[in-house]
Amino acid sequence: MFQNFEEQTRPEDGPPRLATLRAHLAAKDLDGFLVPRADAHQGEYVAPRDERLAWLTGFTGSAGFAAILPDIAGVFIDGRYRVQVKSQIAADFTPVHWPEVQLGDWLLEHMPGGGEIGFDPWLHTINEIARLEAKVGPHQISLAPIDNAVDAIWGSEQPGRPAGAAVPYPEALAGRSSSEKRDEILSILREKGQGAVVLTLPDSINWLLNIRGSDLANLPVVQAFAILDANGAMTVFSDPAKFERLDLGEGVRVAAWDAFEAALAELKGPVRVDPATCPDAVRWALEGAGTEIVKAADPCLLPKARKTEAELAGSADAHLRDGVAMARFLHWFDEKAPAGGLTEIDVATQLEGFRAETGALRDLSFDSIAGAGPNGAIVHYRVTTKTNAPVLPGQLFLIDSGAQYEDGTTDITRTLPVGEVGLEERLCFTLVLKGLIAIHRARFPKGVSGAHLDALARAPLWATGRDYDHGTGHGVGVYLSVHEGPQRLARTGRVPFEAGMIVSNEPGYYREGAFGIRIENLIYVAEAPEGADAHREMLGFETLTYAPIDRRLIVADMLAPEERDWLNSYHSDVLQKIGPRLTDGGHKSTATWLAAACAPI
């Protein structure tokens, strides 16, 4: 679990690799190269062969990129990683606060005389390259699509492609057959007069075909590209050996990876591509063949986000199963942590063990974030054997974790006291809790998006001069990605919420060098009950996550009556839904502990 790629990266490896890369670029008469933390599918999770950013710089965050120039190497990170990056990169690399500093502006500052920047067109989206060219092109900075320069110096030690087999996903859990899903996508293409769509997101392809795989840790997909034409024929481009024992249905065939570019050149337009996720190399191939391109969103995104009744029922079951594991873990932590002797890895390993004992765990949905004291302030902290810290009395402990079950994907964060903690920590915790409750209680008209609601979670913190540098929530898949678009509960969330969408609710507060606080539940969008005052159709949120929120960290007088009522009602539901499962499962002592943890406040 913890011997991952992060264990293979050392800050001291960065400078010699950087020097080798610069020599390689100079030999090709290039003035720089872009190194994204992305693969050709633009997903959050990448295979070891695609960990180019980490291999070169040492930075292992799930988002970011580097711009390598002759005299400066910028590592661009957002607010989640500004603490983490300091300990992972050598002085030869310069952290750049992004998105406050945009790549185009940075290049103009550091290349005043112009120059040529190389990039791998398979690792950058159409939109990304178009925006950058528009910014720097008028200033004599050109972008050159080339074979990947990091791969060239990584050489024979670079891992190969993942080789996991594709497996069927039960229609009973999906709620719809693959043919029904494809018919919906085909109707979208035909309505728009589009001849074909190019799909590059593995989770879209896996959802559409009702399949799953094991190519990536935490994300149960088989990697592939696909083309679906308006006549109903679909070609999947991957390793055919992965599909040898799988019937994908009538009209679906599998071809090798290297057949993809040739197939693009043969398409009759107009061809739909998603410029936000599709590699720029696809645009090059289509334009080179003279094919008309229609830039539009991946047509699978919204249908995938609108969960079926079967998917919501499965997710509810998965969360109740996960709730039992969480209750056992919280009880264990409450007994063991104050006595001392635990480390961050001990805690994360114990929680994974409780989930494994459900007998249904397929994988974690992400590497657990288990931060003691100051490490909790590193928003996406990943404990390794090098960073493993003791759990000390008087600290806050932040545990953000999730599981992949065949019927659902979970993601939950709890902040826990290790014995007695200070009043400041409790005040901040209560402000975060007030934000969480505000989202849970929100009722809103159709057409509202995450950008409208995000401020509800932040308002209690804002009132005291506090905030957090991440979105309040992200979409979640069903035995797919724990971070699933297009919906987001964030300032950048522009897609209106629709019934069936699952989203996280996770406000937080972080004080560098001291502590971190985050509370997270998963919720889904549902039709709101009609009230006497309703003059239009309204939506609201229903709860999926059931686990106690630590009452010892709450300053009760800070809660308004309606907030107190919500918390007591939530804890009553936790006790009602999880308690009997603990008793029936032979965990009576945890059931007793849970009753006390869920007592009214």
Disulfide bonds with the S-S distance in Angstrom:
none
